[in-house]
Amino acid sequence: MSEWPEPHRLIVVDDDTVLRPVFEASADDLYALVVKNLAYLGRFLDFANAEYSLADAATYLQQSRQNWGRSREQAYAIIHEGELGGVAGLHHFGAKNRAVEIGYWLSEHLQGRGIMTRCVMKMTEMAFEHLGVNQVNISADVVNERSRAIAERTGFSFDGVTRQWLVNAAGELADMARYSMLKDEWARWRSEH
């Protein structure tokens, strides 16, 4: 499989949360959300820095539109109770090994409600059942306890740490915790939960 099937335009996570193509969000809303969460996100994500601009948000949305349906990225806006709350996406698709990675971030004020856990479960399901991958991966800064907890709650196996892999907004190199789930493990985990 060299190209992904046509991506879903709307993914219903639960009664309060849906995933929509991120490029359908406005650059103003994305910019405002990132700026509101700059101190929190900047600890883990290199784009969340003092230089982040409205133009950066617009460029990201344009690139997401261009990548849509290709084997590079499927990025979704997390819409919770009608509000843009974050972004989750599938990226780093490997056609030969049939693997993909889930990346995600959520506004700090929405955390602790299980929103991202449910989004990751839905995206994992989509990767295995719609995209036909064999492996789904999650990577997180080793000190990002919330992101790591999501991987662990959703049944992903801890594979180890890649040292000095992540560059944060301060330009510092940080260690990256790696998690994975195989298709047969997902089927087993789902039947038990």
C-alpha positions in Angstrom: 0.0 0.0 0.0 1.7 3.2 -1.2 -1.1 5.7 -0.6 -3.6 5.9 2.2 -7.3 5.4 1.4 -9.3 8.6 1.3 -9.3 10.0 4.9 -12.4 10.4 6.9 -13.7 14.0 6.8 -15.5 13.7 10.2 -14.7 11.3 13.0 -17.2 11.2 15.9 -15.2 10.4 19.1 -18.2 10.8 21.5 -21.2 13.0 22.1 -19.0 16.0 22.9 -16.0 15.5 20.6 -15.3 15.2 16.9 -12.3 15.2 14.7 -12.3 17.3 11.6 -9.5 18.0 9.1 -7.4 20.6 10.7 -7.2 22.7 7.6 -11.0 23.4 8.1 -10.1 25.3 11.3 -9.4 29.0 11.0 -5.8 30.3 11.4 -7.0 32.8 13.9 -8.5 30.1 16.1 -5.4 27.9 15.9 -3.1 30.8 16.6 -5.1 31.9 19.6 -5.2 28.4 21.0 -1.4 27.9 20.6 -0.6 31.3 22.1 -3.0 30.6 25.0 -1.1 27.4 25.7 2.4 28.6 24.7 4.1 28.0 28.1 2.6 24.5 28.4 3.2 23.4 24.8 6.6 24.9 24.5 8.0 22.5 27.1 7.4 19.7 24.6 6.8 21.1 21.0 9.3 23.1 19.0 6.7 25.1 17.1 5.3 26.6 20.4 7.8 29.3 20.9 7.8 33.1 21.4 8.1 33.6 17.6 5.0 31.7 16.8 2.8 33.8 14.6 -0.6 33.9 12.8 1.4 33.3 9.6 2.8 30.1 11.1 -0.7 28.9 11.9 -1.9 29.7 8.3 1.2 28.0 6.8 0.5 24.8 8.9 -3.1 24.7 7.8 -2.1 25.1 4.2 0.5 22.3 4.4 -2.1 20.1 6.1 -4.5 20.7 3.2 -1.7 19.8 0.7 -0.8 16.6 2.6 -4.4 15.5 3.1 -4.9 12.0 1.7 -1.2 11.5 0.9 1.1 9.2 2.8 2.6 12.1 4.8 0.0 13.2 7.3 -3.7 13.3 8.2 -4.1 16.0 10.8 -7.4 16.6 12.6 -8.7 19.5 14.7 -10.1 18.2 18.0 -13.4 20.0 18.4 -14.8 19.6 21.9 -18.3 21.0 22.7 -17.9 23.1 19.5 -14.6 24.6 20.5 -11.1 24.0 18.9 -9.3 22.2 21.6 -6.1 20.8 20.0 -4.8 18.7 17.2 -4.3 15.0 16.6 -2.8 13.4 13.5 -1.4 10.3 11.8 2.0 10.8 10.3 5.3 9.1 9.5 3.5 6.5 7.4 5.8 3.6 6.4 4.5 1.8 3.3 6.9 -1.1 3.6 6.5 -1.8 7.3 2.9 -0.6 7.4 3.4 1.6 10.4 2.1 5.0 11.3 2.6 7.4 14.3 -0.1 9.3 16.2 0.9 12.8 17.4 -1.3 14.9 19.5 -1.6 18.0 21.7 -4.6 19.4 23.7 -5.3 22.7 25.3 -4.3 22.6 29.0 -7.7 23.7 30.2 -9.3 20.6 28.6 -6.9 18.1 30.0 -7.9 15.5 32.7 -11.2 14.8 31.1 -10.3 11.8 29.0 -10.7 13.7 25.8 -7.3 12.9 24.3 -7.5 9.2 25.5 -10.7 8.8 23.5 -9.3 10.6 20.5 -6.2 8.4 20.5 -8.4 5.3 20.8 -10.4 6.4 17.8 -7.4 7.3 15.7 -5.8 3.9 16.6 -9.0 2.2 15.5 -9.0 4.1 12.2 -5.3 3.3 11.5 -5.9 -0.4 11.9 -9.3 -0.7 10.4 -9.4 1.9 7.7 -5.7 2.4 6.8 -4.7 -1.2 7.1 -1.5 -0.6 9.0 0.1 -3.3 11.2 1.7 -1.0 13.8 0.8 2.3 15.4 3.4 4.3 17.3 3.3 7.1 19.9 6.3 9.1 20.9 6.5 11.6 23.8 9.1 13.5 25.8 10.1 11.3 28.7 9.0 14.0 31.1 5.6 14.5 29.5 3.7 12.4 31.9 0.2 13.2 30.5 1.1 12.1 26.9 2.8 9.0 28.2 -0.2 8.1 30.4 -2.4 8.3 27.3 -0.3 5.7 25.5 -0.3 3.5 28.5 -4.0 3.8 29.2 -4.8 2.8 25.6 -2.8 -0.4 25.7 0.4 0.7 23.9 3.6 -1.2 24.9 6.6 0.8 26.1 9.4 0.1 23.7 12.1 2.2 25.2 13.8 5.6 25.1 15.5 7.3 22.2 18.0 9.7 23.8 18.2 13.3 22.8 15.7 13.0 20.0 13.2 15.7 20.6 13.9 19.4 20.2 11.7 21.6 22.4 10.8 25.2 21.9 13.9 26.3 23.8 16.0 24.4 21.3 17.1 21.8 23.9 17.4 18.1 23.1 15.2 15.9 25.1 14.8 12.1 25.4 11.8 10.5 23.7 9.7 7.7 25.1 8.5 5.3 22.4 5.3 3.2 22.4 3.8 0.8 19.9 0.7 -1.3 19.3 0.4 -4.1 16.8 -2.8 -4.9 15.0 -3.4 -8.2 16.7 -2.7 -6.6 20.1 -5.3 -3.9 19.3 -7.9 -6.6 18.6 -7.1 -8.3 21.9 -7.0 -5.1 23.9 -10.4 -3.9 22.4 -12.1 -7.2 23.3 -10.9 -6.9 26.9 -11.9 -3.3 27.3 
